[in-house]
Amino acid sequence: MQNGQSVVIVGAARTPVGSFNGAFADVAAHELGAAAIREALSRAGVEPGEVDEVVFGQVLSAGEGQNPARQAAMGAGIPKEATAWGL
């Protein structure tokens, strides 16, 4: 789509790898995702309000509620006007 805006990927981060029912079993996936988003923003020197879109990868999304990408983005302080989607 041509809208005159540049697409920029400024950073990425991931959560630690854990074992099934391990140390992170009691932490909701969107909370882990929010921590990863906050870290990616910190590394890139970007404020949450500057983000227009979040693309969020998650291996097991069953049982995580509606749009875990949106939940994680909002948990990281991304404005509600920004889009967030998972793959």
Backbone bond lengths (Angstrom), bond angles and torsions (degrees), N, CA, C in turn:
res aa  C-N    CA-C-N  psi(-1)  N-CA   C-N-CA  omega(-1)  CA-C   N-CA-C  phi
1 M - - - 1.436 - - 1.523 108.21 -
2 Q 1.298 116.55 134.43 1.459 122.14 179.70 1.526 109.71 -96.42
3 N 1.327 116.62 109.88 1.462 119.02 178.17 1.524 112.14 -133.11
4 G 1.320 116.84 8.55 1.445 120.01 177.43 1.511 115.49 80.77
5 Q 1.321 118.19 1.71 1.455 120.98 179.67 1.524 110.13 -103.74
6 S 1.318 115.74 143.10 1.457 121.01 175.98 1.513 110.07 -83.91
7 V 1.316 115.43 145.37 1.462 121.00 173.98 1.519 107.18 -95.27
8 V 1.325 116.35 128.24 1.454 120.89 -177.72 1.519 109.51 -133.34
9 I 1.321 115.87 126.96 1.464 120.77 171.79 1.518 105.78 -100.46
10 V 1.317 116.47 115.59 1.455 119.73 -173.11 1.518 114.08 -99.01
11 G 1.321 117.77 -16.60 1.456 117.70 -179.39 1.504 112.29 176.42
12 A 1.307 113.46 169.55 1.462 120.94 178.79 1.522 108.50 -151.72
13 A 1.298 115.57 155.35 1.467 121.90 175.05 1.512 107.23 -154.35
14 R 1.283 116.63 161.49 1.460 120.36 178.25 1.522 109.21 -135.04
15 T 1.311 114.38 164.88 1.459 119.88 176.37 1.519 108.66 -84.51
16 P 1.320 118.17 162.50 1.457 120.42 175.92 1.529 110.45 -65.10
17 V 1.301 115.34 153.81 1.463 120.58 175.90 1.521 107.64 -84.24
18 G 1.307 116.07 126.95 1.462 120.60 179.54 1.513 110.36 -124.50
19 S 1.283 115.83 168.11 1.463 120.40 178.33 1.529 109.52 -93.03
20 F 1.321 115.99 158.77 1.458 121.82 179.36 1.526 109.35 -58.45
21 N 1.331 117.00 129.31 1.469 124.10 -176.46 1.525 112.58 59.35
22 G 1.324 116.12 29.03 1.461 121.36 -179.59 1.517 112.44 -90.98
23 A 1.321 115.82 -148.17 1.462 122.80 -172.99 1.530 113.89 -60.44
24 F 1.334 117.32 -26.97 1.466 120.07 -177.23 1.527 112.98 -102.63
25 A 1.309 117.44 11.42 1.472 121.56 -175.68 1.528 112.61 -59.55
26 D 1.308 118.11 -31.59 1.465 121.07 -177.17 1.529 113.47 -94.83
27 V 1.330 116.81 6.22 1.461 120.81 179.12 1.527 108.03 -104.28
28 A 1.315 116.22 125.28 1.467 120.58 179.92 1.527 110.51 -63.21
29 A 1.319 115.97 145.36 1.465 121.18 -178.12 1.524 111.98 -58.17
30 H 1.334 117.32 -39.53 1.464 118.26 -179.07 1.532 111.66 -68.12
31 E 1.336 117.83 -26.76 1.465 120.31 176.12 1.526 110.39 -71.65
32 L 1.328 116.88 -40.78 1.467 120.12 174.84 1.526 109.83 -63.16
33 G 1.331 115.85 -42.19 1.460 120.04 178.85 1.515 112.39 -62.67
34 A 1.318 117.01 -40.94 1.465 120.71 178.07 1.524 110.64 -61.25
35 A 1.329 117.01 -39.52 1.470 120.50 177.84 1.527 110.61 -63.80
36 A 1.332 116.97 -40.81 1.467 120.76 178.81 1.530 110.78 -65.96
37 I 1.322 117.15 -40.89 1.466 120.52 178.70 1.526 110.39 -64.58
38 R 1.323 117.35 -44.95 1.476 120.30 178.21 1.526 110.65 -58.60
39 E 1.332 117.45 -41.38 1.466 120.94 179.91 1.525 111.14 -67.24
40 A 1.330 117.48 -41.66 1.470 120.32 177.95 1.528 110.57 -60.99
41 L 1.325 116.85 -42.24 1.463 120.69 178.04 1.523 111.14 -64.18
42 S 1.322 116.40 -42.54 1.460 120.93 179.57 1.526 111.20 -61.64
43 R 1.317 116.99 -46.69 1.475 121.47 179.70 1.524 111.58 -61.13
44 A 1.334 116.14 -36.27 1.462 120.89 -177.10 1.526 112.86 -85.97
45 G 1.328 117.21 -9.91 1.456 120.29 -177.93 1.523 112.58 68.86
46 V 1.332 115.97 35.23 1.463 121.97 -177.69 1.525 109.11 -113.28
47 E 1.319 116.12 136.29 1.461 121.62 176.01 1.532 109.16 -81.74
48 P 1.336 117.86 145.72 1.469 120.21 179.69 1.527 113.78 -53.82
49 G 1.313 117.94 -34.98 1.454 121.71 -179.19 1.517 114.64 -68.04
50 E 1.337 117.08 -13.32 1.463 121.09 179.26 1.528 112.67 -87.38
51 V 1.323 117.54 -5.26 1.466 121.81 -175.03 1.524 110.07 -88.30
52 D 1.336 115.54 130.78 1.466 121.86 177.93 1.522 112.44 -99.78
53 E 1.342 116.65 -26.31 1.462 119.55 -174.84 1.525 109.98 -154.25
54 V 1.328 115.82 141.87 1.462 122.64 175.67 1.523 107.94 -120.42
55 V 1.329 115.88 128.93 1.462 121.97 172.40 1.521 105.56 -110.51
56 F 1.311 116.34 122.72 1.462 122.69 -167.04 1.523 109.51 -123.90
57 G 1.313 117.51 124.15 1.456 121.34 176.67 1.517 111.05 -100.42
58 Q 1.312 115.46 136.81 1.464 121.04 -179.70 1.521 108.08 -147.93
59 V 1.328 116.52 129.01 1.460 120.52 -176.71 1.519 111.70 -72.72
60 L 1.302 118.13 -51.44 1.465 122.14 -177.06 1.525 109.45 -115.82
61 S 1.319 116.48 100.68 1.466 118.85 -177.60 1.525 113.08 -101.33
62 A 1.318 117.84 -6.63 1.465 120.53 -180.00 1.528 110.14 -61.29
63 G 1.308 115.98 134.13 1.461 120.83 177.92 1.511 114.57 80.28
64 E 1.332 118.11 6.86 1.468 120.95 -177.02 1.521 113.03 -96.37
65 G 1.321 117.76 5.24 1.457 119.86 179.06 1.514 112.01 86.45
66 Q 1.316 114.79 -171.95 1.457 120.51 -176.54 1.515 111.79 -78.45
67 N 1.302 115.80 127.79 1.459 125.11 174.86 1.531 113.47 44.45
68 P 1.328 117.24 74.12 1.465 120.42 178.09 1.531 112.82 -56.43
69 A 1.327 117.25 -29.18 1.465 120.07 177.87 1.524 110.47 -61.81
70 R 1.301 116.39 -43.32 1.470 121.26 179.50 1.523 110.74 -66.73
71 Q 1.320 116.23 -42.21 1.461 120.57 178.68 1.529 110.59 -60.60
72 A 1.337 116.47 -44.94 1.468 120.63 -179.65 1.523 110.82 -65.71
73 A 1.325 116.77 -43.68 1.465 120.21 -179.86 1.523 111.05 -60.99
74 M 1.318 116.93 -46.50 1.466 120.09 179.92 1.529 110.48 -65.06
75 G 1.340 116.58 -36.58 1.458 120.54 177.34 1.518 113.12 -65.30
76 A 1.334 116.21 -23.51 1.465 121.31 178.81 1.522 112.05 -91.95
77 G 1.332 116.55 1.83 1.457 119.80 178.01 1.515 115.02 90.05
78 I 1.334 117.41 9.07 1.462 120.66 176.62 1.535 107.61 -67.95
79 P 1.320 118.26 136.96 1.467 119.79 -178.00 1.526 112.95 -61.25
80 K 1.309 116.32 150.22 1.466 121.09 -178.92 1.518 111.74 -65.28
81 E 1.314 118.13 -19.88 1.462 121.34 179.05 1.527 112.61 -74.26
82 A 1.328 117.46 -18.95 1.468 121.37 179.42 1.527 109.77 -75.42
83 T 1.315 115.66 148.37 1.459 119.65 175.22 1.523 109.18 -85.94
84 A 1.316 115.55 153.99 1.469 121.30 176.70 1.516 107.40 -148.23
85 W 1.308 116.35 129.93 1.459 120.41 179.68 1.518 110.28 -145.18
86 G 1.312 114.43 155.51 1.458 120.54 -176.52 1.506 112.76 -110.45
87 L 1.317 114.29 155.75 1.455 120.59 174.00 1.495 109.75 -134.51
